[in-house]
């Protein structure tokens, strides 16, 4: 066993000691909001037991920034985070930005946003249901008197037999409704009514109407058009029950029409048309049959008393807390236990409650120098009867930097109050409060990489943070490396100084294994406060070595060949589940970098992919993520599961090829020796839009002269002038000339031929360069809608197979132009046959095809969309 010398870097600052005054917790305990009084009382008891002074606050207090402030409270406790006053959103968010701590039960928060109307807390939905029969002072459209002759339809497909019908007594006796029944929804379908003059009387600015949706129709777009042509659209949620909606001008958002009005607001006195619409752009990607009804459209003056229900305040994006997409329903749960690799909860089993959700996974603390500003700490894990992980219903987030620095949040996504009142539930809450009272944590701890190359040194270390002022207690750090059989190869325990609140202690050492066992090593870190184990982190490290007998994928007669047999790649575009529901673009995009990658998540995801029948995955690596070597780790794991990789190397495309960066990624990571990679993807869905065409205008001019002898000859041949800018320079076509017949047709045909030549030159050269450092791996790119004659663009010029087929090793169309029923999908055979015509020696790989079930507007999926997705995949495989 070797004992390592560890270099300790810390701030030699004085440590403040805690005052005699206990910390104060604000406990939201307003029973008028529907809060469970027994649960609130139990939380009060647990807070006192944990050493807090407790101040109960009501809805008004929770919504008051002078009350809810870190100068008054260090902790906010929400017994039912899912049902809170709408007006509390900003004060609670402000408290968290101050570094306040949070214990939130029944997350995600603000699913029901309460307003105080008519002497009671209620949801806007409840208020809308109760006021259905409260007619506005001015009725614009009484459908008992309205004629359908005044209405017109606008739709993406006017041949769809959408029906407009007047339904008598639909809302109540004497209140008729307009019903719009769409048998096959595609893109948009609108029912519109024009007016000779604005229907808003002087002083009226509120739009009022009653509406409901059919099954699966959960939103409705309402549009006012003004006399200047400007368009303004609001979206309201629908249920199958009647609700009355009241919209102010600010609810109507500008829609592409009159650019000069883009920064303005709806002017009701200038309106001349109203439309009720279902549209992909506003109400979700709906398919199949949809129906909605609208009644009693009118106007009203603005009433300050209704301000809270006129509009909506969106919850802030707080990971594990809100909004609703931060959690998901965890189904098929058989067991609920304390999560592994944590010290907050004792190892025990818990009752499985009703209404169980889980927070999305994030990288855990195991690993070193991961450049994160937060620590994600799972508390509970739910599993199916077969042991498969269903999710984490509870987790803590320790914010170590950024807007919420020093704030510690605990989220429990369990709805049933009885669970919290059970012995196990109370024990879990007690343990979380106890852990918050000792706010010292690992930010990360372990080794700097998960998979190494032979001969590389291993950097071991830890970052330790303290989020609040407590006594300067002695701490110990233990870093240990063991072999798979438990034999210790490196061990070190040392005393360290506690950091200042908000600062970090960083520890680091170098270690170089003499040899690597086939199954790697285990690195474990432990943080102790005297005899108390405060925190743990553990992970494996491995060494990648090239296979002594590599099996590279090759191509023969238009087929992929692996180990002498035909191989058919079948898989998905892969990004880790730890990237679901995040707003952090860099973390999401650079998922193979140090911050976002964690082997626990990756291994679970890969095993699920393999269980679905995937034998390959498309993944992407950015040059800036190369040094983390997480690509080596995922490729090693994929290889163990029998999967190959179609690897995109970023940034850039062969049109402006960053060869030195691409070369570095291939050489430094030794990808030429790695038979897990079967293809390099050098461009991800490129399209030739106007800003992409402009840099090649000089080449276009040279091509014209080389082809025709002169610009004048070309213009004579085309019967159309060579396009030029104001300075007389040769440019390319304008957007309106794409996909439309006209006197410019020969110009467009010539430009397509120029593009064919250009693409061949650029992509062939990129492939040549790659082959100088890697002669084994196939080279191509995903080609967007190339080969799909039905995809008509208004600006982008899609690539064609003809010349590309001589510059790449795989033809890779995408199937997004084939979304629909069988008749829509079936013509995909043409794309395949066209590719085979272009070069029968190349295999054809559908690089992407699919349709998602997520409604971006409602942040939810529907059974209807799941069924459509299932039918889509059935038909797509049938076409193949």
N, C-alpha and C positions, 0 to 999 in steps of 0.2 A: 504494500500500500504506500502510495506517495502522498505526502502532505504538501499542499500548494501554498505558495506565498500569495496573498491577496492584497492588492493595492486598494486602499480606501480613500475615497474623495468625499469630503463633507464640509459643510459650513460650520466654522467654529464660532457659533453665535450663542448668546445667552438664551436659555429656555425659560419662558414664562410659566409660572405655576398657576394652577387653577385657583380661582377665588373660592371662598367658602360658600358663596351662593350657588345653589343647584341650578343646572340648566333648566330652561322653561320650554315646555312643549305646548303648542296650540293644538287643541283637539276639536275638530269640527264636530259639533254635537247638536245640530239643529234638527230636531225631530219633525219639524214642519216640512222638511224636504223629503220625508219618507225614510229617514234614517232609522236603523234598528237600535232601539234604546239599550237593549241588553248588551249588544256588541260595544256600543260607545262606553258603557259603564265598565265592561271588562277591560277595554283599552286604557281607561283611566286608571284602573287598578294596576295594570302592568307597567304603565308609565311611572307611577309612584314607586313601585317596587324597583324599577330600574334607576331611580334617583332623580327623576324629573319633578319639577313643580308644574302642575297642569292648569292651563287656562282654557276652559271651554269657550268656543266662539260659535256664533250663529252665522246665517247666510250673509247678514250685513257686515259682520266682522271679517269674514273670509273675503269679502269684496272691498275692503277698505285698506288702502295702502299705508295709511298711518298706523293702523293696528297690526296688519300682517307685515312685519318688518323684522330683520335680524337683530335690531336693537332691542326688540321685545321677546323674540322667540329664536331658539336654535333649531327647533324641529317642528314640522307641521305633520299632523296625523289625520288622514282622510279615511274614515271607516267605510265609506262607499264612494270611491273616486269616480265610479261610473255615472253618478247622478249628482251634479253640482250646479250651483248658480252660474249662468252664463256670464254674469258680470264679475265673477271671481277669476276668470281666465287671466286677465292682465295682472291683478294683484298677486296671484299665486306664481305666475311666471316671473314677476319682478322679484319676489322672495327667493326663488331658486337662482336667479341671476346674482343675487347678493351672496350666494354660497350657503343658503339655508338647506337643512336636511329635510328629507321627506320619507314618510312611511305611508304608502298608498295601497289600500285594499280594493279589490274588485276593479282592477285596471282592465282596459285602458280608461283613462279619465275623460270626463265630459262627454261620454256617449249620449247621455241625456243632459242637455243643457237647459237648466230651469230658468224661467222668467217669473217675476212676481207680478201677477195680474189679478185684479178683482179680489185682493186680499188673500191670495194663496200662491204657493210655489207650484208651478206646473210647466210642462214642456210646451214649446211652441206648437207641437203637433196636437197636444191635448186642447190647447186654446183654439187652434184652427178647427178642430172637430166641434167644439162647443159653440162656435160662432157661425156655423154653416148657414143658419137661417137669419143671421143679422145682415140684412141687405144694405148695400152702400147707399148713400144719399142720392146718388145719380146713377141710374141704370142705363148703360150704353147698349147692351145686347140682351134683350129678353127673348129667349129662344121660343117662348110660347107665341111670340108675335113675329119672329124672324123668318125670313124666306131664304132657302138655300141658294136661290138665284143670285144673292148678294155675295156668295162665297165662291172662291176659286181655289184650285189645288195647284201646288208646285211640288214636284218630286223629281228625284234622280231618275226613276223609271216611271214615266207616265203611263206605260202599258200595264202596270200593276193595278188590279181592280180595287183600289181603295174606295171605301164607301163613307159618305157623309150622311148622317141621319139625324133628324130631330126626334128626341125621345120625350114624349109628354110625361109630366109628373115624375121625372127621373130623380130629382132631389127630394121633393116633397110635393104635396098637392098644389098644383098651380105653378110649379117651378120646373120648366122643361130644360133639356140639355142638348147640346150638340155632341153627337158621338162620331168619332173618327175610328174606323176599323181598317187596319192595314194588314192584308193577308200575307204579304211577303216583304218584310222590311229590308230595304237596302239603301244605305247612305243617308238620304233624308226624305221626309214626306211632310208637307205643310198644308194646313187649312188656313186661308187668308181672307180677310175682309177689309175693303177699303171704305173710306169716309170722304165726303165732300169737304168737310171741315173738321178741325180737331174735335174729338168727342169729349175733351176735358173742359168743363166750365171754368171760368176764371176762379183762381184760388185753389183749384183741385190739382193735386200732383200724385196722389196715391192711386195705383191700379188695383182693383179688387175683383176677384172672381172665385168661383167654386169649381173644384175639379176632383177627379179620381182616375186611377189607372186600372187596367185589366191585369190579369196575372202576368207577372214578369215585366210589366211596364212601370218602372219605378221613378221616372223623371219626365218632366215636360219642359220644353223650351217655349218661352213666351217672347214674342218679338214685337216691338213698335218700330215702324218706319216713319221717318220724318219727310216733309215735303222736299227737302234738299237731297233726298236719296239716302241719307245716313241710316244705318241699321243698329238697333240696340236690343240685346237679348239677355233675358234673365232665365235661370233654371230653377225649378221648384221640385221638391221631392213629392212623389205620388204614393198613395196606398190605395187599397181597394175600398177604403171608406172615403166619404165626402169630406173635404176640408176647404175652409175659406182662406185664401191667400191675399195678402196685402203687400204690395211692392212699391218702394219709393224709387225715384229716378236713378239713384245711385246703384240700385240692384241690377239695372239694365246696363250691360257692358257693351262697349263699342264693338261692332263686328265689321270686318273688312268691307268698306264701301266708299266713304268720302274721307280721304286721308286728313283733310284739314280739321275734321271733327274728332280725330282719334283720341286726343287728350281731353275732350270735353265730357259732357254729361247729357243725358236725354232731356230734351225740352218738350214736356207734354203738350204745350200749346201749339206745337208745330207738327204734331203727328197726323198721319192720314191713313195708316194701315196697321192692322194687328194680325199676327200669325200665331198659330199654335202648332208646334213642330216636334217631331222626333228626328234626331240627327246624330250621326256618329260623332260629329264634332262637339256636341253639347250634352247628349243624353246617353252616351255609351254606344258600344258597337253591338247594336241589337240585331237579332236575326229572327226570322219566322213571323208568326202572327202577333200583332200588338194592337191594343185598343185603349183609348182614353175618352173621357167625357168632360165637357166644360159647360158651366152654366152661370147665369146671372153676372155677366161681366159689367163692371161699373167703375166709377171713380169716386174719390173722396178727398177732402182737404187733409193735410197732415195733422195728426193728433199726437201731441207730445206724450200722452198717456200710453200710446201704443208703441213707443219707440223701441222697446225691447223685442217686440215680436216683428218689427219691421226690419228684416235683415237677420243675419246670423254672424256670430263671432267664431272663427275657426280656432280650435285648440292648437297650442304650439306644438312643434315637433320636439318631443322629449323622449329619448330612447328608453324603451320599456314602459313608458308612462302614457303617452298620447302622441298622435290621435289613434283612431281605431286600428289602422294598419300596422301598428307596432306589436300587435298580438294576433294570434289565429286560434281557431277552435281546435282543440286537441281531442280527436276522437279515438275510440277503441282503446281507452285507457283501462288497464287492469290493476296496475300498482302505482303507488306514489311514494317515493322515498327521498331521503336527503341526497343531494347531488354528491358525486364523487369529487375528490380533490378540493375540499373546502373545510373550514374549521368553524363555521358559524353554527351549523346545526349538527347535533349528534346523529350518528348513523341510526336511523329508525324508519319504520314504516308508518305512513299516515293513511287516514281514511281517504278513499277516492270520492271527491265531492261531485255534485251535479254542477253543470255550468263551468266546465274546466277549459281555460284557455292557456296558451303558452306564449312567452315572449320569443322573438326570433333570436337564434343563437348569435353570439359574437365571439371573437377571439378571447381566450382565457389568458391568465397571467403567465403561463409556462412558456419560457423563451426569454431571450435577453436582447436589449436594445431594439425594441419593436416600435419605438417612436410614437407611442399612443399618448393621448391626452386624457385617457380614462381607463378604468379597470372594470371589466365585466365579470361578475362573480355569480354563477348559478347556485341557487339554494335548493330547489326541489326539482326532481326529474320524474316524468311520467312515462311509463312503459306499457306496451301491449303485453298480452299473455305470452307471446313468444319471445319477449325480452327486447323487442325493437323499441328504440327511443321514440316517443311521441312528442316530446318537447319539455321545456322548462317552465312550469307555472309560476315560479318565483325566482327573482334574481336581484342582485344589488349592482348599482353603478356608482363607482367612486370617481368623481370628476377631479382630475389633477391639474387641469389647465383649461384655458378658454373661458367662455362666457359663464359657465357654472362652476368655476374653480372652487374647490374645497367642499362642494356639496356632495352629500352621500344620499342616494335614493334607494329605497327598497320597494319593489313592486311585487304584489301578489295578484295574479290574474285569476283569482278564484271568486266566484260570485256568491256562493251560498254562505250566509252569515253563520249558519250552524257549524260549518267547518272551522271557522276561527274560534268558536266557543268550545270546540272539542278539546280534549286534553292535548292532542297532538298539535292542533292549531295554536292554542295558547302557548305551548312550549316553543313553537317556531317564532311567534311574535316576540316572546320574551328573549329568545336567543338573538334575534336581530337587534333589539333595543340594547341588549348587553354589548353586542359587538360594536354598535355605533358609539358607545361610551368609551371605547378604546380605539380611537380613529387612526390607527397605524396599519398600513397595508403594503403588500407587494404591489407595485405597478406592473413589473414583470420580473421574472427570475428564471434562470436556467442557462442554456447555451444560445449563442448568437445565430445559429443555423440549425435546421432540422436534418439536412442531408449535406454531407461534405464530399469533396473530392479527395482522393488519396494524397497524403502529404500535407494537407491543410491543418493549421493549428485550430484548436477549439477555444473560443473565448467564453468563459463562464462568468456570471455576474448577476447582480440584482439591482433594481431601483426600489427604494423604500420611501413611502410618502406618509406624511401626517396631515390630516385635514382640519384639525382643530387644536386648541390650546389645552393641553393636559400636563400633568406632572412629568418631568423628564425622567422616565423610567429606564432602567438598563435593558438593553436588547441584545439578543444574540442571533447571528445568522449562521446557518449550516448549509454548506453546498457539498453535495456528494454525487459521485459518478459510480455506477455499479454495472457489472456485467449481467446478462440475462439470468444467470443462475444466482444472482444476489451478491456475488463477490465484489467487494469494494476496491476500486482502483484509484479513487481520489476522494479525500475527505478533509474537510476543514470547518472548524467552528471558531467563531471569533466574536468578541464584544464590539459593539458599535454604539455611536452616539445617536440619540433620537434627533430627527430633523426638526427644523423650524416648521410651523404650520404653513402649508403650501409649498414647501421646498422638498427637495429630494436628496437622499443619500444614495450615491452610486458606488457600487463595488465591482471590481473586474479582475480577472486573472486569465492567463494563457495556459493552455494545456495541450500537449500533442500526444495522442495515443501512439504507442509503439506498433500496434496493429489493430485492425478492426474485426471484431467477430461478425459473422454473417448476419446475425440478428441485432447488431448494434449495441449501444449502451443506453442506460437510463440515467438521466440527470434529475436530481431532486433537490429542492430548496425548502428550508424551514425557517420561519421567523418566530423567535421565542421571546416572551416577556417573563423573565425568571423561569418559573416552571410551566407557565401557560403557553400553549402553542397558538400563536396568533394567526399564522398564515402558512400555506403550503403551495408548492407548484412542482409539477413533475412532467417530464416528457422524454421520449426516446430521441436518440440521435443515430444517424446511419451514415454509411459511406457508399456512394455510388461507384460501381466499377463496371466497365463495359463487359458485355457478355463475351465469353471466349468463342462462342459459336453464334454470332448475331443472325437474326432472321429479319431482314429488311423486306418491306413490301415492294414488289416490282409490278410492272405492267406488261402483259402479253396479249396481243390481238384484242385490244380494247377492254381487257379485264384486269382487275387487281389479282395478284398472285402472292400467296404467303405460304412458305414451306412447300412449294410445289403444287398447291391446290388453290382453286379460286377462292378469293376472300371478298366478302361484301361488307364494306363499312356501314355500320348502323349505330347511330348515336345521337347526341344533342350538342348544341352550343352550351358549354358548361361555364357557369360562374357559381361561386359557393353560396350556400344558403345563408351564410353570415352576412351577405350583402342585401338581404331582403329588407325592405322598409327603412332604408337609410336616406338621408339627404346629403351625405358627405360624398361629393362627386369623386374626389381624389381617392378616397378609401374604396369606393365602389369600382372605379375604373382600374385602378392599379392593385387589383386583388392578389397578384403574385408578389407584391412588395412586402416589406417587413410588417407594416401596420395591420394589414387586413388578413393576412394568411394565418391559419392555425390548423395543425394536422388533425386535431380531433374532429373538426367540422369537415375537413376535406375527406378524411377516411370514411366517415358516415355517408357523405354524399356519393362518393365513388362506389361504395358497396350497394347503395340504392340503385345507381345507374346500372351496375352489373346485374343486379336482380331483375331489372327491367329488360334485360337482353342487349344492353349496349356493349359493343365490342370496340368502340372508338368514341372519342370526344373531340370537339373543336375547342381549343383554348387559345389565349393570346398573352403574349409577354411584351411589356414595354422595356425599352433599353434601360430606363432608370430603375427598373425593378430587378435587373439582372443580378446585381451583387448580393441580393438576399438569398439567391440560390434556391428559392422555393419552387422554381420550375423543376429542378432536379428531384425535389421531394415528391411532387405530384406525379412526375413521370415514373419514378420508382414505384409508387403506389399503384399507378395504372398498370404497369407491367405485371405486378404481382396478381392483379385481377384479370389479366388477359386482355387488356385494352390498349389500343394504339391512339396516337394523337395527331390531329391535323392542327399544326401550330402556326398561329399568326404572329409574325414578328413586327413590332411597331416601334416608332411611328413611321409614316411615309408610305409611298407606293412606288412602283417602278416608273411612274411618270416623273418623279423627282426623287430618285432612289438614294436613300441615305446609306450607301453601301458600307461605309466604315462602321456604322452602328450595327448593321445586320451582321457583318463579318465578326465583330466582337462577340455578339451573342452566340453565334455558332461556334466560334473557336474557344472562348473562355469557358462556356458550359459544355464543351466537347460533344456537341449535338451530332456531329458527323459519325460519332461512334455509338450513338444511342438509337437502337433499332425500335424503340417505342414510338419515335416520331416517324410517321409514314409520309407526311407532306408538309411543306412550308406554304402558308397562306400569306402572300405578299401584299394583298390589298383587300380591304373589307368593304364590299359593296360600293365600289367606285362608280360615280356617274359623271358625265361630262357636262356640268352646268356652266353657266356663263362665266363665272369667275375661274373655273377650271380650264375653260377654253381660251380665255384671253392670253395667258402666257405663251400659247402656241400660235398666235396670229402670225408672227414672222415665218414660222415653218409652213403655215397654211399658204402664205403668199408665195414662198419659194416653191411649194408643191404645184401651185397653179401655173407658175411660169414654166416649171420643168415639164408639166403635163401638156399645157396648151401652147407654149411658146411665148405667150404674153398675157397680161391681164385683159387686154382688149379682145384677144381671141377667145378667152374664156367667156367674157360677157356676151360675145356674139353667139357662141355655141349654146349658152344657157338661155339666151333671150331674156336676160335679166342682169342688171349691173352688179359688178363685184362690190360687196358691201364695204363702205369706208366710214371712218369717224369724221368729226368736224375738221380735224387737221389733215384729212386726206389719207390717213393710214389705213391699210387693209385690215378689216376686222371680219368676224364671222356672222352668222345669221342672228336674227332676233327671235325671241321666244314665240311670238305668234306664228312663226313659219314652221314650227315643229308639229307634226301630226295633223297638218291641215294642207289640203291641196291648194295650189296657187301657181302663179307664174314663176315662183321661185323653186319649183320642184327639182329642176336640174341642178340648181345651186346646192340644194340639200343632198341630192344624190352624190354630187362631187365631194361635198364635205364628208359624207359617210365613207367614201373611198379613201380620202385623205386620213380620216381617223383610223381606218383599218390598217393603213401603212404605218401610221405613227404608233399604234398599239403594238404591232408586230415588232417594230424596232425597239421600243422601250422594254417590253416584257421579255423578249428574247435575250436582250442584253442583261437584264436582271437575272434570268435563269443561268446564263453563261457564267456570271460572276459567282452565283451561289455554288455552281458545280465546281468552281476552282477550289473550294474549301470543303465541299460535301458532295461527293459524286453519287451517294446512295439515295438521298431523300428526294422524293418527287417535288416539283415546284409548280404552283398554280395560284389561284386566288378565287374568292367567291364573287360571282359575276352579276349579282343583282338580277334584273329581269331580262338579261341577255337571252335571246332565243324565244321570247314571248311576244308574238306579233300583236297581241291584244292589249299590251301595256302601252298606252299612249301618254307620253309626257308632254308638258307644256313648256318645259325649259331644258331639262336634261336630255342629252342624246345618249341612249343606251348603247352599250358595246355590242358587237356582233361576233359570232363564232368564227366566221370564215378565215380571217387572218390570224386571230388569236390561237386558233387550233394548231398553228405551226410554232407557237412561242411558249406553250405551256405543256405540262404533262398530264393534266386532268382538265376536263371541261366541267365547270361548276355552276350551273344555273340555280336560281332560287324559285320557290313556288308560291310567292305571295300574290301573284296575279291569278292564282287558281283558288282563291277562297270562296266557297259557296257550296252548292249541292253537286251531285254527280255530273250534271251537264256542264257545270262550270269547271270542274276538276278534270274531266275526261280529256279535253284538248291538250293537257300536259304531255300527251304522247308525242305531239308535234315537236315540242322542245327537245325531247330525247332524240327523235329521229333526225331532226335538223342537226343536232350536235354530232350524231353518228355520220351524217353526210359530210360535215365539215372535216372530220378526221376520224375514220373508223378505227384507227390504231389507238385512240385515247379512250379511257373509261369515262363515263358520265356519272358525276356525283351530285345529287341534289344537296347543295351545301346548306340550304335552309328551307324549311316549309313548315307551316303550322299556323295556329290561331290561338290566342290566349283567351282565358275565361274571365279575366279581371275587368271589372267595370271601373275605369279610371275616375269617373265622376262620382260614383258612390263608394269607391274603395271596398268593393265586395264582389263576390262571384254569385252566379245564379245557377239553379239546376238547368234552366233552359240553355245557358251558354255551355255548361258542361256537356249536355246532350249534343249540342251542335258540334262541339270540339270532337266528341267521340265519332260522330258521323263523318266529320271531315277527315279524320285520320283513316277511318275504314275505307273511305272512297279514294284517298290518296294512295294507300297501299294497293288498292284494287287497280288504280291506274298504272302503278309500277309493274 
